[in-house]
Amino acid sequence: MRLDKYLKNSRIIKRRTVAKEACEGGRVSINGKVAKAGTAVEIGDIIEIRFGDRIFKAEITALAEHATKDSAKEMYKTIV
C-alpha cells in the first residue's frame, strides 16, 4: 500500500493530499529513511512524522483498503 494512502486510511492524517504534501516536504520517514508518497509500506515498518516541533512515531500493525473509525486505530501502534 502507498504511504500517503496508508496515512489517510489509518487516520493519522485526515486527507491524502495533506499526507502527500507532508511526504514531499520530507517530514515523513519509514525505518529512518525519508519516504516519498508512493513508497510501499509493510506491516512492521516504523513511521516517523514531524508535526512542527513534535514527532509522531508509530509501528504499522495492519494494512486495510477501507477502515472504519474504530478499526483505523488498530492499524498502528504508537511508540513513545
C-alpha atoms as a printed R data frame, in Angstrom:
   type eleno elety resid chain resno       x      y      z
1  ATOM     1    CA   MET     A     1   0.000  0.000  0.000
2  ATOM     2    CA   ARG     A     2   1.221  3.518 -0.783
3  ATOM     3    CA   LEU     A     3   2.390  5.589  2.174
4  ATOM     4    CA   ASP     A     4   0.016  8.505  1.542
5  ATOM     5    CA   LYS     A     5  -2.959  6.139  1.258
6  ATOM     6    CA   TYR     A     6  -1.962  4.345  4.469
7  ATOM     7    CA   LEU     A     7  -1.701  7.626  6.386
8  ATOM     8    CA   LYS     A     8  -5.199  8.572  5.220
9  ATOM     9    CA   ASN     A     9  -6.802  5.143  5.828
10 ATOM    10    CA   SER     A    10  -5.291  4.868  9.310
11 ATOM    11    CA   ARG     A    11  -6.488  8.425 10.006
12 ATOM    12    CA   ILE     A    12  -3.067  9.574 11.149
13 ATOM    13    CA   ILE     A    13  -3.516 12.376  8.592
14 ATOM    14    CA   LYS     A    14  -7.060 13.339  7.567
15 ATOM    15    CA   ARG     A    15  -6.604 13.894  3.832
16 ATOM    16    CA   ARG     A    16  -4.493 12.088  1.257
17 ATOM    17    CA   THR     A    17  -3.380 15.360 -0.348
18 ATOM    18    CA   VAL     A    18  -2.124 16.597  3.023
19 ATOM    19    CA   ALA     A    19  -0.303 13.269  3.519
20 ATOM    20    CA   LYS     A    20   1.278 13.652  0.079
21 ATOM    21    CA   GLU     A    21   2.409 17.205  0.886
22 ATOM    22    CA   ALA     A    22   3.950 16.020  4.169
23 ATOM    23    CA   CYS     A    23   5.880 13.331  2.275
24 ATOM    24    CA   GLU     A    24   7.046 15.777 -0.410
25 ATOM    25    CA   GLY     A    25   8.191 18.170  2.315
26 ATOM    26    CA   GLY     A    26  10.492 15.498  3.772
27 ATOM    27    CA   ARG     A    27   8.586 15.313  7.065
28 ATOM    28    CA   VAL     A    28   7.786 11.582  6.850
29 ATOM    29    CA   SER     A    29  10.301  8.758  7.216
30 ATOM    30    CA   ILE     A    30   9.998  4.975  7.200
31 ATOM    31    CA   ASN     A    31  12.550  2.951  9.160
32 ATOM    32    CA   GLY     A    32  14.811  6.004  9.449
33 ATOM    33    CA   LYS     A    33  14.792  6.927  5.741
34 ATOM    34    CA   VAL     A    34  12.903  9.880  4.252
35 ATOM    35    CA   ALA     A    35   9.979  8.497  2.248
36 ATOM    36    CA   LYS     A    36   8.007  9.680 -0.762
37 ATOM    37    CA   ALA     A    37   4.208  9.445 -1.039
38 ATOM    38    CA   GLY     A    38   4.410  6.407 -3.357
39 ATOM    39    CA   THR     A    39   6.699  4.396 -1.092
40 ATOM    40    CA   ALA     A    40   5.242  0.969 -0.276
41 ATOM    41    CA   VAL     A    41   4.618  0.285  3.413
42 ATOM    42    CA   GLU     A    42   4.519 -3.125  5.065
43 ATOM    43    CA   ILE     A    43   3.483 -4.483  8.444
44 ATOM    44    CA   GLY     A    44   6.291 -3.929 10.953
45 ATOM    45    CA   ASP     A    45   7.579 -0.690  9.388
46 ATOM    46    CA   ILE     A    46   8.223  2.259 11.724
47 ATOM    47    CA   ILE     A    47   6.793  5.598 10.569
48 ATOM    48    CA   GLU     A    48   8.025  8.953 11.879
49 ATOM    49    CA   ILE     A    49   6.143 12.160 11.082
50 ATOM    50    CA   ARG     A    50   7.336 15.612 12.135
51 ATOM    51    CA   PHE     A    51   4.475 17.997 13.002
52 ATOM    52    CA   GLY     A    52   6.230 21.281 13.785
53 ATOM    53    CA   ASP     A    53   8.380 20.638 16.870
54 ATOM    54    CA   ARG     A    54   6.558 17.378 17.666
55 ATOM    55    CA   ILE     A    55   7.452 13.915 16.352
56 ATOM    56    CA   PHE     A    56   4.825 11.176 15.945
57 ATOM    57    CA   LYS     A    57   6.285  7.674 15.824
58 ATOM    58    CA   ALA     A    58   4.263  4.512 15.162
59 ATOM    59    CA   GLU     A    59   4.646  0.897 14.067
60 ATOM    60    CA   ILE     A    60   2.379 -0.427 11.311
61 ATOM    61    CA   THR     A    61   0.349 -3.369 12.633
62 ATOM    62    CA   ALA     A    62  -2.213 -3.821  9.824
63 ATOM    63    CA   LEU     A    63  -2.995 -2.729  6.266
64 ATOM    64    CA   ALA     A    64  -6.589 -2.156  5.123
65 ATOM    65    CA   GLU     A    65  -8.020 -0.652  1.933
66 ATOM    66    CA   HIS     A    66 -11.080  0.583  3.807
67 ATOM    67    CA   ALA     A    67 -11.172  1.220  7.541
68 ATOM    68    CA   THR     A    68 -13.884  2.381  9.898
69 ATOM    69    CA   LYS     A    69 -13.135  4.910 12.597
70 ATOM    70    CA   ASP     A    70 -12.697  2.162 15.209
71 ATOM    71    CA   SER     A    71 -10.635 -0.211 13.064
72 ATOM    72    CA   ALA     A    72  -8.342  2.623 11.901
73 ATOM    73    CA   LYS     A    73  -6.844  2.849 15.411
74 ATOM    74    CA   GLU     A    74  -5.835 -0.814 15.169
75 ATOM    75    CA   MET     A    75  -3.730 -0.198 12.036
76 ATOM    76    CA   TYR     A    76  -0.823  1.210 14.037
77 ATOM    77    CA   LYS     A    77   0.762  1.177 17.485
78 ATOM    78    CA   THR     A    78   2.145  4.435 18.842
79 ATOM    79    CA   ILE     A    79   5.771  4.321 20.022
80 ATOM    80    CA   VAL     A    80   6.916  6.721 22.706
